[in-house]
Amino acid sequence: MRFSPLDAVHRELGAKMVPFGGWDMPLAYEAGTLAEHAACRKSAAMFDVSHLGTVRVEGAGSLEKLQAVLTNDLSKIAPGRAQYTHLLDETDASVLDDIIVWWLEEGVFDVMPNASNTDRVVAAIGGVDTTATRAIIAVQGPEARVMVAKVSEKAAAVPRFHVQRVNVCGLDCVVAGTGYTGEDGVEIAVPAHGASTIWNALLVAGVKPAGLGARDTLRLEAALPLHGHELGAGITPLQANLNWVIAWNKETFQGRSALLSEKENGPSRKLAGITIDGRRPARDGTRVFSSDGTDIGFVTSGNFSPTLGHCVALALLSPNTEIGTAISLDVRGTMIPGTVCSTPFVAKKK
């Protein structure tokens, strides 16, 4: 089990700790998941996401190395920007990991894998695993930048999907305009020894701590994929409706041939949203049936939506399933009605 540099802070705040991706991380604090979720949607919340990996790739040929392996095209952006991308299986084009690349400066990249996939990403792209040297604090919500500005105006001013080196509380940090909640905000990579200093400064500024429980309900409302659920073994970007992550203009990237074959033949299933009345969630693995009783797929993620007041789910369904289709879900032996819908379930405020 690995521990965040903020582990002691979480315990002092009364967090309920749970294992996640090989790390001991806060599920929720004393206020509870619903209050933490609401804080992010209405004001600002912060999440310790230090369990995410950081792989530093730098030096001559670093750009070319990433371009040859990852699906998106870094030539669309430039130093000082961030980009979402995928690492695919060479054989079937399933998503080995979905990744954010922080392009810090010419020839210097921080590649951000999911918690349990860092070794896999290092094997594919090389680089140095620097995860243990830093903590990452994600501050999210409509008031996130206002509250971050009380601690560092420069950090608060980093635009969406930009990356900058910023001094915060006397510490050299990397700040990116990225996040995983459907709200605006920033993620701050902090030297491990100074993580509690910045966390506590944000607390004083009025940012509420939030755990993995709220992070999951927030990302589900925003229909953001989670590796191991909407992405993973046997699930390709085309099935997950993430075609925009694929740079077909590149002659090569890992898994391109297999993905091109699927593109030409059409994916056998597509990710869709489902709305469900009531508070009984359809969890991952729940089978989905059409009105005539045909099994048309399964739920990848499902939960109660605190914002909407009813349950929602993401599901891999037959590709011809249309929005508005009435379906049924087998929730632990009970058939519950639902409706296929567009996503996100909760749109980001403009």
C-alpha positions in Angstrom: 0.0 0.0 0.0 1.3 3.5 -0.9 0.5 6.6 1.0 0.0 10.2 -0.2 2.2 13.0 1.1 -1.1 14.3 2.5 -2.0 11.1 4.4 -1.6 12.7 7.8 -3.6 15.7 6.8 -6.5 13.5 5.7 -6.5 11.6 9.0 -6.5 14.8 11.0 -9.6 15.9 9.1 -11.4 12.7 10.0 -11.3 11.2 6.5 -12.5 7.7 5.9 -9.6 6.0 4.1 -9.9 3.2 1.6 -7.6 1.3 -0.7 -7.6 2.6 -4.3 -5.3 1.5 -7.1 -2.7 0.4 -4.5 -3.0 3.6 -2.5 -4.7 4.4 0.8 -6.9 7.4 -0.1 -9.7 9.4 1.4 -13.2 8.2 0.4 -15.0 11.1 2.2 -14.5 13.5 5.1 -16.8 14.2 8.0 -19.3 16.3 5.9 -19.9 13.2 3.7 -20.0 12.6 0.0 -23.2 14.5 -0.8 -22.0 17.7 0.9 -18.6 17.4 -0.9 -20.3 16.9 -4.2 -22.5 19.9 -3.7 -19.4 22.0 -2.7 -17.8 21.3 -6.0 -20.9 22.0 -8.0 -21.8 25.2 -6.1 -18.5 26.7 -4.9 -15.1 24.8 -4.7 -13.7 21.5 -3.5 -10.3 20.0 -3.5 -9.2 16.5 -4.1 -5.9 14.7 -3.3 -5.1 13.0 -6.6 -1.6 12.1 -5.7 -2.3 8.4 -6.6 -2.2 9.4 -10.3 1.2 8.7 -11.8 3.7 11.2 -13.2 6.2 10.1 -15.7 8.8 12.6 -16.8 9.9 12.2 -20.4 12.5 14.7 -21.6 15.5 15.3 -23.8 16.2 14.8 -27.5 13.6 12.7 -29.3 11.0 12.9 -26.4 8.3 14.5 -28.6 8.9 11.9 -31.4 8.7 9.0 -28.9 5.3 10.1 -27.5 4.0 10.8 -31.0 4.9 7.3 -32.1 3.0 5.6 -29.2 0.1 7.7 -28.1 -3.1 8.3 -30.1 -3.5 12.0 -30.0 -1.3 14.5 -31.9 0.9 16.7 -29.8 1.6 18.9 -32.9 -1.9 20.3 -32.4 -0.6 22.0 -29.2 2.7 23.5 -28.0 4.8 23.8 -24.9 2.7 25.2 -22.0 -0.3 23.2 -23.0 -2.0 19.9 -21.9 -3.6 17.2 -24.0 -5.8 14.1 -23.3 -4.7 11.0 -25.1 -4.7 7.2 -25.0 -2.3 4.3 -24.9 -3.7 1.4 -26.9 -3.1 -2.4 -27.0 -1.3 -3.2 -30.2 -3.5 -6.3 -30.9 -7.1 -5.2 -30.3 -6.8 -1.4 -29.8 -8.4 -1.5 -26.3 -7.4 1.3 -24.0 -4.5 0.3 -21.8 -4.7 3.7 -20.2 -6.1 7.2 -20.7 -3.6 9.9 -20.0 -3.1 13.6 -19.7 0.2 14.9 -21.1 1.5 18.2 -19.5 3.9 19.7 -22.0 5.9 21.8 -19.7 8.5 23.3 -22.1 10.4 22.3 -25.2 11.5 18.7 -24.8 10.0 18.3 -21.3 6.7 16.3 -20.7 4.9 15.1 -17.6 2.8 12.1 -18.7 0.0 11.4 -16.2 -1.2 7.8 -16.1 -3.9 6.3 -13.9 -3.0 5.0 -10.5 -2.3 1.4 -11.3 -0.9 1.9 -14.8 2.3 3.8 -14.3 4.6 0.8 -14.9 2.7 -0.1 -18.1 3.1 3.5 -19.4 6.8 3.6 -18.5 7.3 0.4 -20.4 5.6 1.9 -23.5 7.2 5.4 -23.6 10.2 5.2 -21.3 10.9 8.2 -19.0 11.3 8.4 -15.2 8.6 7.7 -12.7 8.5 10.8 -10.5 5.2 10.1 -8.7 6.9 9.8 -5.2 8.4 13.3 -5.5 5.1 15.3 -5.5 1.5 15.5 -4.5 -1.3 16.7 -6.8 -4.1 18.8 -5.5 -7.1 19.3 -7.8 -9.2 22.4 -7.0 -12.5 22.3 -8.8 -15.8 24.2 -9.0 -17.3 27.5 -10.2 -15.5 29.4 -7.4 -12.2 27.4 -7.7 -10.2 30.1 -9.3 -11.5 32.8 -7.0 -10.4 30.8 -4.0 -7.1 29.7 -5.4 -6.3 33.3 -6.1 -6.3 34.0 -2.4 -3.3 31.6 -2.2 -1.7 32.4 -5.6 -3.1 34.7 -8.3 -0.7 33.2 -10.9 -1.9 29.7 -10.2 -5.5 30.8 -10.4 -4.9 32.4 -13.8 -3.6 29.3 -15.6 -6.1 28.8 -18.4 -7.9 25.6 -19.2 -5.6 23.0 -20.6 -2.6 25.2 -20.2 0.4 24.3 -18.0 2.8 26.7 -16.1 5.5 26.5 -13.5 4.2 28.7 -10.7 5.6 29.6 -7.2 2.8 28.8 -4.7 3.4 29.5 -1.0 7.1 29.7 -1.7 7.2 26.3 -3.4 8.0 25.6 -7.0 4.9 23.9 -8.5 3.4 22.9 -11.8 -0.1 24.1 -12.3 -2.5 22.8 -15.1 -6.0 24.0 -16.0 -7.2 20.4 -16.0 -9.6 18.4 -13.8 -12.1 15.5 -13.6 -15.4 16.8 -12.3 -17.0 18.7 -15.2 -16.2 22.0 -13.4 -13.5 24.6 -14.0 -10.4 24.5 -11.9 -6.7 23.7 -11.7 -4.5 20.8 -10.7 -1.4 21.7 -8.7 1.6 19.4 -8.6 3.4 20.2 -5.4 6.8 19.0 -4.1 5.9 16.3 -1.6 7.5 18.0 1.4 5.3 21.1 0.9 1.9 19.4 0.1 0.4 20.1 3.5 1.4 23.7 3.4 -0.6 24.3 0.2 -3.5 22.1 1.2 -3.9 24.0 4.5 -3.6 27.4 2.7 -6.5 26.3 0.4 -8.5 25.3 3.4 -8.1 28.7 4.9 -9.1 30.2 1.6 -12.5 28.4 1.9 -11.9 25.3 -0.4 -13.7 22.3 1.0 -11.9 18.9 1.1 -13.5 16.1 -0.9 -12.8 12.4 -1.4 -13.0 9.7 -4.0 -16.7 9.2 -3.4 -17.6 12.7 -4.6 -15.0 12.6 -7.3 -16.7 9.6 -8.8 -20.3 11.0 -8.6 -19.0 14.3 -10.2 -17.2 12.6 -13.1 -20.2 10.3 -13.7 -22.6 13.3 -13.9 -20.1 14.8 -16.4 -19.9 11.4 -18.3 -16.2 11.3 -18.0 -14.7 7.8 -18.5 -13.0 5.9 -15.7 -10.3 3.3 -16.6 -11.5 -0.1 -15.7 -15.1 0.9 -16.3 -15.7 2.9 -19.6 -12.2 2.2 -20.8 -10.0 -0.9 -20.4 -9.6 -4.4 -21.6 -11.7 -5.0 -24.7 -13.0 -1.4 -24.9 -11.6 0.8 -27.6 -11.8 4.6 -28.0 -14.4 4.2 -30.8 -16.7 2.1 -28.5 -16.3 4.8 -25.8 -17.3 7.6 -28.3 -13.8 9.2 -27.9 -13.1 9.4 -31.6 -11.6 12.9 -31.1 -8.7 11.4 -29.2 -7.5 9.6 -32.3 -5.2 11.5 -34.7 -5.7 9.6 -37.9 -3.4 11.9 -39.7 -0.5 10.3 -37.9 1.0 7.4 -39.9 1.7 5.4 -36.8 0.8 5.0 -33.1 0.5 1.9 -31.0 -2.7 0.0 -31.9 -3.5 2.1 -35.1 -3.9 -0.9 -37.4 -6.4 -2.7 -35.1 -8.3 0.5 -34.5 -8.5 1.3 -38.2 -10.0 -2.1 -38.8 -12.7 -1.4 -36.2 -13.3 2.0 -37.8 -13.9 0.4 -41.2 -16.1 -2.3 -39.9 -17.9 -0.2 -37.3 -17.7 -0.8 -33.5 -19.8 -3.6 -32.1 -21.1 -1.5 -29.3 -21.2 2.2 -28.2 -21.2 3.9 -24.8 -24.5 5.6 -24.0 -26.1 7.4 -21.1 -29.1 6.0 -19.2 -31.5 7.9 -16.8 -33.2 5.9 -14.1 -36.0 7.1 -11.9 -35.5 6.7 -8.1 -32.5 6.2 -5.9 -31.6 2.5 -6.6 -28.5 2.6 -8.7 -27.6 0.1 -11.5 -23.9 -0.7 -10.7 -21.3 -1.8 -13.2 -22.0 -5.1 -14.8 -25.8 -4.7 -14.7 -27.4 -6.1 -17.9 -29.5 -3.9 -20.1 -32.5 -5.2 -22.0 -34.6 -3.7 -24.8 -38.4 -3.6 -24.7 -38.7 -7.0 -26.3 -36.3 -8.6 -23.8 -33.2 -8.7 -25.9 -29.9 -8.3 -24.0 -28.3 -5.2 -25.6 -25.4 -4.5 -23.3 -24.3 -3.7 -19.7 -23.7 -0.9 -17.3 -20.1 0.3 -16.9 -20.8 2.9 -14.2 -23.9 3.8 -12.3 -24.8 5.8 -9.2 -27.3 8.2 -7.7 -26.8 11.7 -9.1 -26.9 14.3 -6.3 -27.5 17.1 -8.7 -30.4 15.6 -10.6 -32.0 13.7 -7.7 -32.2 10.3 -9.5 -29.9 7.6 -10.7 -27.8 7.7 -13.9 -25.6 5.2 -15.6 -23.2 4.8 -18.5 -23.5 1.6 -20.5 -22.0 -0.2 -23.5 -24.9 -0.9 -25.7 -25.7 -2.2 -29.2 -24.5 0.5 -31.7 -27.9 1.1 -33.2 -29.5 1.9 -29.8 -31.1 5.4 -30.2 -31.5 8.2 -27.7 -35.0 8.0 -26.1 -35.1 4.2 -26.3 -36.9 2.7 -23.3 -34.9 -0.1 -21.7 -34.9 -2.3 -18.5 -32.0 -3.0 -16.2 -31.6 -6.2 -14.1 -30.7 -4.7 -10.8 -29.9 -7.6 -8.5 -32.8 -9.6 -9.8 -35.3 -6.8 -10.1 -36.2 -5.2 -13.5 -36.0 -1.4 -13.3 -37.0 0.8 -16.2 -34.7 3.4 -17.7 -34.3 5.6 -20.8 -31.3 5.9 -23.1 -30.2 9.6 -23.1 -27.5 12.0 -24.3 -24.6 12.9 -22.1 -23.3 14.6 -20.1 -26.0 14.2 -17.6 -25.1 17.5 -16.0 -23.7 20.1 -18.4 -20.7 22.2 -17.4 -21.7 25.8 -16.5 -20.6 28.4 -19.1 
